[in-house]
Amino acid sequence: MSKLGDLGARLHRGEVGYDFIGNRKIWYGLSVLITITAIVALAVRGLNMGIEFQGGAVFTTPKTDVTVSQAQEYAEEASGHDAIVQQLGNGSLRIQVGGLDTAQSDQVRAELAKDLNVTEDKIAAELVGPSWGEQIANKAWTGLGVFMILVVIYLAIAFEWRMAVAALIALIHDLTITVGIYSLVGFEVTVGTVIGLLTILGYSLYDTVVVFDSLKESTKDITKQTRFTYSELANRSINGTLVRSINTTVVALLPVAGLLFIGGGVLGAGMLNDISLSLFVGLAAGAYSSIFIATPLVADLKERDPAIKALNKRVLAKRATAKGESADGTDAFADGPEAAVVGPRSGRRGRAQEHRG
């Protein structure tokens, strides 16, 4: 068995593990810091909205030796507006200028043809009205709202309302981080970005549901035993699915990274950047939130339940009694706290030697 596979098996059995629940305040604080940074970036810098949302014109030139910076200068002088220029893989340029109507678009196209020393008919022009972008934005918000509602209803039925609330918070967390990254790096927000944002919600939810399913199974009839608290079983559920979550995320991130860094960075494909950045950031944020945010939130909410509070008292009382009995030399840990602690376990021989000592 590979080392990673062996580690996954040991995590699943509870032989080793990290105390995610016990250290949850660290991850809550980190998430709050990242979220505040994203909100501040949105408030200060805003989003670089594409012409699909603000209206304007897109000009595609034939293959040219003109540099991106030169073409941007030509377009801004001809239009009087800011221009975004991207070099495509075949050597042509894609020039976006916002706030142009039909007459202005024709004038800019003619000026660009002169500056680039090509005939006007070789420059393709596409005019986009702001009303179309507004319709797309409204439909995206509607789709997002319907998705969130369906997620909450499904999780509340399949699991319980606490898990539904935790998953909803995790999804909002992922969206906020992704949008904040867009604001910080200044990538253009296009229809491709919206598609990417809606896509990552499914990936984020998948990881979360995997952990929730393990947690539901391990906490079935939890109040009928006195070995583990709810938080301890939640911690074991995260550790038990940790390697699976890492593998799934890495496999999903590799092709997306190829799109972002090779397709977008090397080949200069603009639409690939729009989709791949949202997917890359969203997938990473989704894996993080499903492990460090969603399940710890469920544990926090569940610990407020009177039945779980009573269980915790019984478990702690039993352990306190076991510690007292161990002082008399009896094997108090045969069914005691060692089984409840997620971490390295010694063998029975080692415990017997400790008791005899």
Steps between C-alpha positions, in 0.01 A plus 500: 500500500628849418598735778203727423266202494641374829457845652140510378429162660656609831301824492181305432567268795573796727858393572638840399337832426490874538267669747299712254216560744724591793688755288193633323538852639830534312331413171196715579735794559687432176175483304374822657828672407482377140133596472563851636787542252270394216224740609746790534639424154150504356418828674825673399584356159169357390473249215632539149171435324519382140313660216237228529383680813582864431456508122753592233679357201747219435743529209696200375796584278687276255850380586714804567843605630346778709558440871225482759604831658506675162159366406362610837635850440348512150159381626488748789598791277238406242216441749578722798421202726713244683583198288591141583724325248582130493730322259348180365684181417512566124665841543183702460372748760171523685422859594212580736372853545208573729232766466480514118189521286470392135624828349793525739588137435523560124720804557737313734519210255605735221767664718637164608524388137716804422722453805550130434547555128230254395176536308192574709317185390774281655414624850199315638278712725238378745273741685349402834222698665495548880144369524616155387760492775242607755276211396789256535585636847137475615474142376826413676375642830171313456682175426725551802203566728308194378813286542552616859137433591507151348827422679359601837181298446689190382754503784229566759310193374796270433693597813371770737449875514833564675688346211292701255590824679869407516509409129329828407755700700783305335360571152469873571855488640629343175317750277625798701862386482479431125341837421753673727788338311352630174495848646860475626655369178281714274386217274204590283160372608327347198229245431774238530568620854134457592505147358811423702348637821186291460711193421715521814192487721445140396863405568495672838177331597631158392793507743275625779239229445769228506608608849139547614409150384787353701398711799137390477602136493745528792259695723202272450358418845780702656310558824490125568876484562736675741838463327502799267369855495340637185803719425734202523294302252479805273878524515537134409262549207715782359822301545339188353412681174804731495710307248198453275428873507864583422513253212173626352608863526846443351360301207245775433753784539763360261302544174364833621856616575591395146222720364600793719879500473554339160183569306449848640854607585701352213247483219329822600147363478286757677186296561708221656626748761146605585382146565815337634583760768156471659523120484853488642431731794155355561620139506777579746267707719234228485742229617618728780151594618366142498779392736575805713167686502189291424550204733636704794193725465276193520682390815457847653127500425453142615679561831216738589247216487392399856531130415858548376585712805376219724703248299815707540449509877460122513810443288711736711364353821588150386851609412543671834389180671736297283793720598412450864487121459832496316664639811410167670684306228198379303490515119262793483573574133368180352192688382605850596643823378780366284246374251337842493815701432593535135874455489779241524405201711735270687439127506344305784839373607628855540196595710538192718863587564401855592238373746740253656752786535 
